[in-house]
Amino acid sequence: MKNLTVGTINDAPRVEWLKKTLKKIPKGSRILDAGAGEQQFKKFCKHLKYVSQDISQYDGHGDNTGLQTNEWDFTGIDIISDIVDIPESDSSFDAIMCTEVFEHIPDPVLAIKEFSRLIKSGGTLIITAPFCSITHFAPEYFSNGFSPYYYQKNLTAHGFKVKEITPNGNYFEYLAQEIRRLPEVAKKYSTYNDSLINILAAKKMLQMLQGFSDHDTGSNELLCFGYHVVAKRSSK
């Protein structure tokens, strides 16, 4: 079998999709990066009037459970506020992006409602969020499972027309990601001693999943990393 990449392509497709999607926004548009964190996508907004927002409370350690980053840098955030109560006037932005944030909001629908208030008619809303993910940034971690049906229902209810919902990964890719994560999880959470036969079994499983993923026919309808969403604000 060729390169065994299965389970390693969660972040890269999302970053490339965001780069292409942000490039389509007209030059000079005012964009809000809601829940910007370390502002990793500011570099794709050089043609835009970029404004960052975050509640700026995560310190990299959280409650020391689940997956933590150990450090986090909020330097340069323009607006420090709750994402559901951003101190900007109505119709202040031509576009809003919110990437991998919904799982950290107690009620994401309230954020959608706030985006609807802040974005101009015809403005672009860009969202990415997990459909499935392990616990991270706890205790600021509340949910996942954001499906196409979630976006269709809640965005439409708050004045948006959904233009794109693109899955990231598929069932086989997600399983492979977790198999690759297995050694570090087992080391932290299990007293069972690993053995060569188990290592070989994991490699064989990855080879099998690579084959399934290479010939995938739509398993993302069952499970994937998450969805990439573009919506337009309808006339107010």
GUMIZA-33031 format. One record per atom (N, C-alpha, C): x negated, y, z. Coordinates in steps of 0.05 Angstrom, whole numbers, plus 5000, padded with zeros to 4 digits. Layout:
! residues N
XYZ
...
This chain:
! residues 236
498349765000
500050005000
498250255000
499250464987
497750714985
497650855012
497351115012
497051275036
499451225055
498851155080
500851105100
501651365114
503351515101
504151785111
506751785126
508251565125
510851555137
510751635167
512551815174
512751905202
510952135209
509652245188
507752475193
508752735180
511052725167
511852955151
514353085162
514353155187
516553305199
516053605196
513853705205
513353995205
512854105177
511153975161
510254085136
512554155116
514453975112
516654045094
518354285104
518654305130
520154535141
518654795137
516054795141
514455035137
514555125108
514254925090
514354995061
517055095052
519154975063
521855065057
522355355067
521455415091
521755685102
520155885085
517755805077
516155985060
517556055034
518755855021
520155904996
522756065000
524155995021
526756125027
526356415034
524356475051
523756755059
522856925035
521456795017
520456934993
522657044976
524956914977
527256984961
528757234972
528257314996
529557545008
528257794996
529957984987
528858224973
526858384990
524858484976
522758644989
523958875004
522958935028
523859155043
526259095061
527358855059
529658785076
528758765105
530558845123
529958825151
530858545161
528958395172
529558125181
529058095211
530857955224
530457885253
529557595255
527357555269
526457285276
527557235304
529757095306
531157055332
529956805346
529056845370
527656635384
524956585372
523556805367
521056795350
518756645363
518756615389
516556475402
513856595396
512056445384
509456535376
509356655348
511656715337
511956855312
510356715289
510556455288
508956305268
509656365239
512156465235
512956515207
512956805199
511856975217
511457255210
509857285185
507957105181
506157115158
507557085131
509956975132
511556945107
513457185103
513257385120
515057615119
513657885114
511357865101
509758105096
511258305077
513058195061
514558365043
517158475056
517558405081
519958485095
519358655119
521358785130
521158935155
521758745178
519658635189
519958415208
520358515236
522358395250
522958455278
523158195293
521758165314
521857915330
523357945356
524757735364
526257735389
525857465403
525557475429
525457235445
526057305474
527057115489
527557155517
524857155533
522857035521
520057045531
519856945560
520956705565
520756595592
519156335593
518756205571
517255945571
514255995575
513055845593
510255895600
508355665591
509455475575
507855255566
507855015584
508955045608
509054825628
511854755635
513754945635
516554885641
516754745668
518154525669
518454375694
516654135694
514754125675
512753905673
513953635667
516253635654
517453375645
517653385615
517753145603
517953135574
515453255560
515853345536
513653455520
513353755525
510953835534
510354115539
507954195523
507554455518
505354555502
502854615518
503154655544
501054745563
500355035561
500855155539
500455445537
502355555516
503055815519
504955945500
504456245501
504456365478
503656655476
505956815464
507156985480
509357155471
508357435463
505757475461
504657735455
505857845429
506658105430
507658235406
510658205400
512158075418
515058055414
516258335415
517858405395
519058675393
521358715412
523158515414
525558535431
525558305450
525358355476
525558155496
528458155508
529957955501
532757945509
533857665507
536257615517
537657375512
538457365483
538357145470
539057125442
541957175436
543657145457
546557185453
547357475460
545357645467
545957925474
543458085466
543158135440
540858275429
541558575427
539858745439
540459035439
539959175413
541459105393
541459235367
544359285358
544759495342
547459565334
548559375313
551159385309
552459205289
551159255261
551059035246
550059045218
547259175216
545559095235
542859215236
540859075217
541458835208
539458675194
540558575167
538758565148
539458445122
539258145123
537558045141
537157755144
536457685173
537057435180
536257335206
535257045202
533056985214
532156705215
531956615244
532656365248
532656245275
531655955271
529055905277
527855655271
527255485296
528355245297
527855065319
528355185346
530655315348
531455465373
534055365385
535855275368
538555205378
538455005401
536554815401
536554615422
535754735449
534754985449
533855115473
535855325483
538255325471
540355515478
542655365491
543555445515
545855295527
548355285510
548955495495
551255505477
550555635451
549555475431
548655595406
550855745390
553455675395
555555815381
555656105389
554856165413
554756455421
552556595406
550356455400
548256575383
549256625355
550756435344
551956475317
553756715317
555356745338
557056975340
555557235341
553257235355
551557475356
550257535329
549457325315
548257355288
550357485270
552857395272
554957495256
555357795260
555057885285
555258165291
552958325280
550558215281
548158365275
547558375245
548558185229
547758165201
549758315183
548658445163
550258595144
551958405127
554158505116
555658355096
553858285073
553958035065
552257935044
549457865053
548857905078
546257845089
545757545092
543257465094
542457185094
541757095122
542856865129
542256735155
540756475149
538456435161
536756205157
536456055184
537155805185
537055645210
535755385204
533955305222
533055025224
533354935253
534054685257
534354575284
534354275282
533654145304
533453845303
536253715301
536353505285
538553325287
537953115309
535353055312
534552875333
531752955342
531252975368
528653035378
528352935407
525852905415
525352825443
525453075460
525653035486
525753265505
523153425504
523453685499
521153865498
521854135509
519854275520
520154535532
522154535555
522654305568
524454285591
523454475613
525254605628
528154555629
529754715608
528354855590
529755005570
530354825546
531654605551
532354415529
535154305536
536954345518
539754295524
541154095506
540354085481
541853905463
540353875436
541253675421
540553665393
542953535378
542553425355
544853305341
546253515324
544853725315
546153925298
546353825270
548753735264
549353595239
550453795218
550653715192
551853885172
554653975180
556153795193
558853865201
558954085222
556854075240
556654285260
556354565246
554554575227
554054825213
556454915197
557654735182
559954805166
562254915183
562754795205
564954875223
564355145236
562055165249
561555395266
560655635250
559155605229
558355835213
560855945198
562455775187
564855865173
566756005192
566955905217
568756035237
567856315245
565256375240
564256635248
563456805224
564756765201
564456945179
562256885160
561156645160
558956575142
559956375121
558756395097
559156195077
556656035074
556755775078
554355605077
553555565048
551055625042
549955595015
548255355011
546955275033
545055045031
544754905057
544854645057
544254475080
542454255069
539854265075
537954075065
536853905088
537053645086
535853465107
532853465106
531653445129
528753415132
528153135141
526952975123
526352695130
528752505127
528452265137
530552065135
530351875158
532051675159
532051475180
529351345184
528151265162
525651115164
523351295173
523351535164
521251725172
521551785202
523951805212
524251865240
523351625257
524051385250
523151155265
520151135265
518951195242
516051175240
514651395257
515851625258
514751835276
514651735304
516751605314
516751515342
514951275346
514551115326
512650895329
509751005331
509251215316
506651345318
506251475345
508351565357
508251695383
508051495406
508651245400
508951035421
506451005439
504051005429
501750975448
501651185470
502051445463
501851645483
504251635502
506651555492
508951525510
508551295528
507551065518
507150835535
505050885556
502951035549
500851105568
501951265591
503751445585
504851615606
507151495622
508751325609
511251235621
511450935626
509350775620
509450485624
506950375637
507250165652
504850035664
504049785649
505549735627
504849505610
502349555595
500549355595
497949375581
498349305551
497349495534
497549445505
495549225497
496049105474
494248905465
493848935435
491848805424
491248815396
493648725379
495048525388
497248425372
499448625369
499848785391
501948995390
501049225371
498449285372
497449495353
497849405324
497249155319
497549055292
500549045284
502248975303
505148975298
506149255291
505149455305
505949725299
505049815271
502649735264
501649805237
503349665215
504049415220
505749275201
508449405199
509549495221
512149635221
511949895205
509850045208
509450285193
509250235163
507950015156
507749945128
510549875116
512049745132
514749675123
516449925120
516250105140
517850355139
516950535116
514350525109
513350685086
514750585061
514950325058
516250215034
519250295033
520550275056
523450345057
523750645050
522050815062
522251105057
521651175028
519651045017
518951094989
521251034970
523050854978
525250764961
527950834974
527951054990
530351135005
532551224986
535051154993
537251224976
539351394991
538451525013
540351705026
540751645056
538751525069
539051455097
539151695115
538551935105
538752175121
541552225131
543552105118
546352135128
546751995155
544851815162
544951685188
543251825208
540751905200
538852015218
536652155202
535752385213
533552535201
532352715223
530252855216
529053035236
530853265242
532053375221
533753615225
534653715198
536053945198
537054065174
536054345170
535754425145
534954695137
537454825125
538255055136
540855175129
540455465120
541955525098
542155805089
545155875088
545856095099
548656185098
548656485092
550856575079
551156855073
553556975090
553157215100
555257345115
557357445096
559757355101
562057445084
562657735090
564357855074
565058135078
566558165105
565858375119
567058425146
569558585143
